[in-house]
Amino acid sequence: MSRFNSSLSECFGFSQIMASQFFKTSTARKLMSPKFPIGVETIYKPVFMIFFLFFIILLVSCAPVNNNSGVNKKSLQKEPLSVDAQENKQTTPIKEKNNEKKINSKMKAKIQNKVTIILSNKDDPNIALQFLNTIELAVYKKKLNNIYFDIKRYDTAEELINIVEDMNLLGKIFIGPISTRDTELMGRYCEEGAVFFSFSSNKTLADDCVYLVNFFPDNEMRAVFNYFPNNSRIALLYPENSYGFGINMIIDSIANKSDSVIINRASYNESLSNAPEAIKELGKYELRKYELNRQKKILASKKDDESKKRLIKLERFQTTQNFDFTHVIIADYGLRLLQVAPLLPYYDIDPNIVKFVGTGAWDDEVFYDEPSLNGAIYPGIEFDNREELVRDYYELYGEKLLRISTLPYDLVGLLDFVINKNENLDSLYALLNNNNLRFSGLDGSFYFLNNSIERDLGILKINKGTVELISK
């Protein structure tokens, strides 16, 4: 034990000598400025490095070694944690805690009052121009003074990504993109604190920070099914395109939650070459024609006055008027609607017996003078709501306002409300996801359901060239 202490004393004695030399050398150094790291003098002595290394080696060699043979063998036999397990055990809770703090801090970030509009040069130029004009008109008419807009255009997806990533995304609001393809790229920026109001019609993209603003057929179909009388029997006629297929896909789930039932459906190609056959199939034209001829033959064989009168009455018809359905939904619009609608009464689907029903795409005065659509109904909002905007737009820009151009107008009003409330991300999401809260707009009061805009729609009826609200 005395030898051990003696050796240790010798080692520490030498260490003190070496330490003295070390501190003298270190004190002689001049401090290096962090602002000016180049050109600052230092005193450098090569011999010092040799003594310093010798000092470290000697100090280690003089350290006492514990040779106790009474070590607990169980502790040696116990398997150590793997490197990964040790790292996970030590760092995982810290990482999770840090991530949680990071997310919470982002959610408290204030919404920026500068909104960026992102438009592709491949977007429909008429739609893109009207959207910009409508936003400009909204700023003027609503007298906005605490919200600002800038416009970014791009040609490729790479340019769009660069535009977004070059900005401070924390609390940043974007209007756009318009296309579904470009909207698919935006979800990756949700964790960065960005919020997007896209005009895509693909509802699968509505998630997290991506909110969709459009006219959605499922919203419209729910409105008409809520209006239908109990036990209504519905037929569906639709074009073989994305719009028609989309309505055909959603209509069953909507009908199943109502008191109505889908009886029959038929489709036709976009060229309308098979439209007559589709309508005949829908209305069971051949079967009803056969049944009418059968009744005519029976009545013709009878000689009583009542049968003769009945036969004269039936001679005016090509088929019987016993329809399986009470309503027929015509899921089309534009020029095709003006061509398809007259075919229904031509093949004996009488609009006086069967109610013709449309979608929100019928909200255009061009359809109001079509005789076969007189008395037809569709979901929507009265024109009076947007009449002033339509008039102002024409006077200012010299062209008719597109029906979809009311979308950015209502959106600007919503963003102004949010920004003027000094909302942060947390309260913004709470506001947008509150289904009990309604925002006022030209297209009716609205809210967001699963990040897609939903409107409280009424039922409009076409009546001799005009339209009237028959149900709110």
MOVENJO-V105204 format. One record per pair of residues at least 4 apart in sequence whose C-alpha atoms are under 7 Angstrom apart, sorted by the first residue. I is the first residue (numbers start at 1). J is the second residue. D is the distance in whole Angstrom. If there is no record, write none. Layout:
i,j,d
I,J,D
I,J,D
This chain:
i,j,d
1,5,6
2,6,6
3,7,6
4,8,6
5,9,6
6,10,6
7,11,6
8,12,6
8,62,6
9,13,6
10,14,6
11,15,6
11,59,7
11,62,6
12,16,6
13,17,7
14,18,6
15,19,6
15,55,7
16,20,6
17,21,7
18,22,6
18,55,7
19,23,6
20,24,6
21,25,6
22,26,6
23,27,6
24,28,6
25,29,7
28,43,7
29,42,5
29,43,6
30,41,7
30,42,5
32,37,6
32,40,6
33,37,6
47,51,7
48,52,6
49,53,6
50,54,6
51,55,6
52,56,6
53,57,6
54,58,6
55,59,6
56,60,6
57,61,6
58,62,6
59,63,7
73,77,6
74,78,6
81,85,6
81,86,6
82,86,6
83,87,6
84,88,6
85,89,6
86,90,6
87,91,6
88,92,5
91,95,6
92,96,6
93,97,6
94,98,6
95,99,6
96,100,6
97,101,6
98,102,6
99,103,6
100,104,6
101,105,6
102,106,6
103,107,6
104,108,6
105,109,7
106,170,7
106,193,6
107,424,7
107,425,5
107,426,5
108,424,5
108,425,6
108,426,6
109,170,7
109,171,6
109,424,5
109,425,6
110,171,6
110,422,7
110,423,6
110,424,4
110,425,6
111,171,4
111,172,6
111,419,7
111,422,7
111,423,6
111,424,5
111,425,6
112,171,5
112,172,5
113,146,7
113,147,5
113,148,6
113,419,6
114,147,6
114,148,5
114,149,6
115,148,6
115,149,5
115,150,6
115,173,5
115,174,6
116,149,6
116,150,5
116,151,6
116,152,7
116,173,7
116,174,5
116,175,6
117,149,7
117,150,6
117,151,5
117,152,6
117,174,6
117,175,5
117,176,6
118,151,6
118,152,5
118,153,6
118,174,7
118,175,6
118,176,5
118,177,6
119,152,6
119,153,5
119,154,7
119,176,7
119,177,6
119,178,7
120,153,5
120,154,5
120,155,6
121,153,6
121,154,6
121,155,6
122,155,7
123,128,7
124,128,6
125,129,6
126,130,6
127,131,6
128,132,6
129,133,6
130,134,6
130,405,6
131,135,6
131,405,6
131,408,6
132,136,6
133,137,6
134,138,6
134,405,7
134,408,7
134,409,6
135,139,6
135,408,6
135,409,6
135,412,7
136,140,6
137,141,6
138,142,6
138,409,6
138,412,7
139,143,6
139,144,5
140,144,7
146,420,7
147,416,6
154,159,6
154,160,6
155,159,7
156,160,6
157,161,6
157,182,7
158,162,6
159,163,6
160,164,6
161,165,6
162,166,6
168,172,7
169,192,6
169,193,6
169,194,5
170,192,6
170,193,4
170,194,6
171,193,5
171,194,6
171,425,6
172,193,7
172,194,5
172,195,6
173,194,6
173,195,5
173,196,6
174,195,6
174,196,5
174,197,6
175,196,6
175,197,5
175,198,6
176,196,7
176,197,6
176,198,4
176,199,6
177,182,6
177,183,6
177,198,5
177,199,7
178,198,6
178,199,5
178,200,6
179,183,6
179,199,7
179,200,5
180,184,6
180,200,5
180,202,6
183,198,7
183,200,7
184,205,7
187,209,7
187,210,7
189,193,7
189,194,6
190,194,5
190,195,7
190,208,7
190,209,5
194,209,7
195,209,5
195,210,6
196,209,6
196,210,5
196,211,6
197,210,6
197,211,5
197,212,6
197,213,7
198,210,7
198,211,6
198,212,5
198,213,6
199,212,6
199,213,5
199,214,6
200,212,6
201,214,6
203,452,7
206,210,5
206,211,6
206,212,6
206,450,7
206,451,5
206,452,6
207,211,7
207,451,6
210,451,7
211,451,5
211,452,6
212,451,6
212,452,5
212,453,6
213,407,7
213,452,6
213,453,5
214,407,7
214,453,7
216,220,7
217,221,6
217,247,7
218,222,6
218,250,7
219,223,7
219,454,6
220,224,7
220,359,6
220,360,6
220,379,6
221,225,6
222,226,6
222,254,6
223,227,6
223,379,6
223,457,6
224,228,6
224,379,6
225,255,7
225,258,6
226,258,7
228,232,6
230,259,5
230,260,6
231,259,6
231,260,5
232,260,5
232,261,7
232,326,6
233,260,6
233,261,5
233,262,6
233,263,6
233,325,5
233,326,5
233,327,6
234,261,6
234,262,5
234,263,6
234,325,5
234,326,6
234,327,5
234,328,6
235,262,6
235,263,6
235,264,5
235,265,5
235,325,6
235,327,6
235,328,5
235,329,6
236,264,6
236,265,4
236,266,6
236,328,6
236,329,5
236,330,6
237,265,6
237,266,5
237,267,6
237,329,6
237,330,5
237,331,6
238,244,5
238,266,7
238,267,5
238,268,7
238,330,6
238,331,5
238,332,6
239,244,5
239,267,5
239,268,5
239,269,6
239,270,6
239,332,7
240,244,6
240,245,6
240,267,6
240,268,6
240,269,5
240,270,6
241,245,6
242,246,6
243,247,6
244,248,6
244,331,6
245,249,6
246,250,7
247,251,6
250,254,7
251,255,6
252,256,6
253,257,7
254,258,7
255,260,6
255,261,6
255,262,7
263,325,6
264,282,6
265,282,6
266,278,6
266,282,6
267,278,6
268,272,6
268,274,6
268,275,5
268,278,6
269,273,7
269,274,7
274,278,6
275,279,6
276,280,6
276,343,7
277,281,6
278,282,6
279,283,6
279,344,7
280,284,6
280,285,5
280,347,7
281,285,6
283,349,7
284,288,6
285,289,6
285,319,7
285,347,7
286,290,6
287,291,6
288,292,6
288,319,5
288,320,5
289,293,6
289,318,6
289,319,4
289,320,6
290,294,6
291,295,6
291,320,7
292,296,6
292,319,5
292,320,5
293,297,6
294,298,6
295,299,6
296,300,6
296,311,6
297,301,6
298,302,7
299,307,5
299,308,7
299,311,6
300,311,7
302,307,6
303,307,7
303,308,7
304,308,6
305,309,6
306,310,6
307,311,6
308,312,6
309,313,6
310,314,6
311,315,6
319,348,7
326,354,5
326,355,6
327,354,5
327,355,5
327,356,6
327,357,7
328,354,7
328,355,6
328,356,5
328,357,6
329,356,6
329,357,5
329,358,6
330,357,6
330,358,5
331,358,6
331,359,6
332,336,7
332,337,6
333,337,5
333,361,6
333,362,6
334,338,7
335,339,6
336,340,6
337,341,6
341,372,6
341,373,7
342,346,6
342,372,5
343,347,6
344,348,6
344,349,5
345,349,5
345,350,5
345,351,7
349,354,7
350,354,6
351,355,6
351,356,6
355,376,6
356,376,5
356,377,7
357,376,6
357,377,5
357,378,6
358,362,6
358,377,6
358,378,5
359,378,5
359,379,6
360,378,6
360,379,5
360,380,6
362,367,7
362,378,7
363,380,7
368,462,6
368,465,5
368,466,6
369,464,7
369,465,5
370,374,7
374,462,5
374,463,6
374,464,6
375,461,6
375,462,5
375,463,6
376,461,6
376,462,6
377,459,7
377,460,5
377,461,4
377,462,6
378,459,6
378,460,5
378,461,7
379,457,6
379,458,6
379,459,5
379,460,6
380,457,5
380,458,5
380,459,6
380,460,6
381,443,6
381,444,6
381,457,6
381,458,6
382,469,7
383,387,6
385,442,5
386,390,6
386,442,5
387,391,6
388,392,6
389,393,6
390,394,6
390,401,6
391,395,6
392,396,6
393,397,6
393,401,6
394,398,5
394,399,5
394,400,6
394,401,7
401,405,7
406,410,6
406,442,7
407,411,6
408,412,6
409,413,7
410,414,6
410,441,5
410,442,7
411,415,6
412,416,6
413,417,6
414,418,6
415,419,6
416,420,6
417,421,6
418,422,7
418,423,6
419,423,6
423,427,6
423,428,6
424,428,6
425,429,6
426,430,6
427,431,6
428,432,6
429,433,6
430,434,6
432,448,6
433,448,6
435,447,6
435,448,7
435,449,7
437,447,7
438,445,6
438,446,5
438,447,5
439,445,5
439,446,5
439,447,6
440,444,6
440,445,4
440,446,7
441,445,6
444,455,6
444,456,6
444,457,7
445,455,6
445,456,6
446,453,7
446,454,6
446,455,4
446,456,6
447,453,6
447,454,5
447,455,7
448,452,5
448,453,4
448,454,6
449,453,6
449,454,6
457,472,7
458,469,7
458,471,5
458,472,4
459,469,6
459,470,6
459,471,5
459,472,6
460,467,6
460,468,5
460,469,4
460,470,6
461,467,5
461,468,5
461,469,6
461,470,7
462,466,6
462,467,4
462,468,7
463,467,6
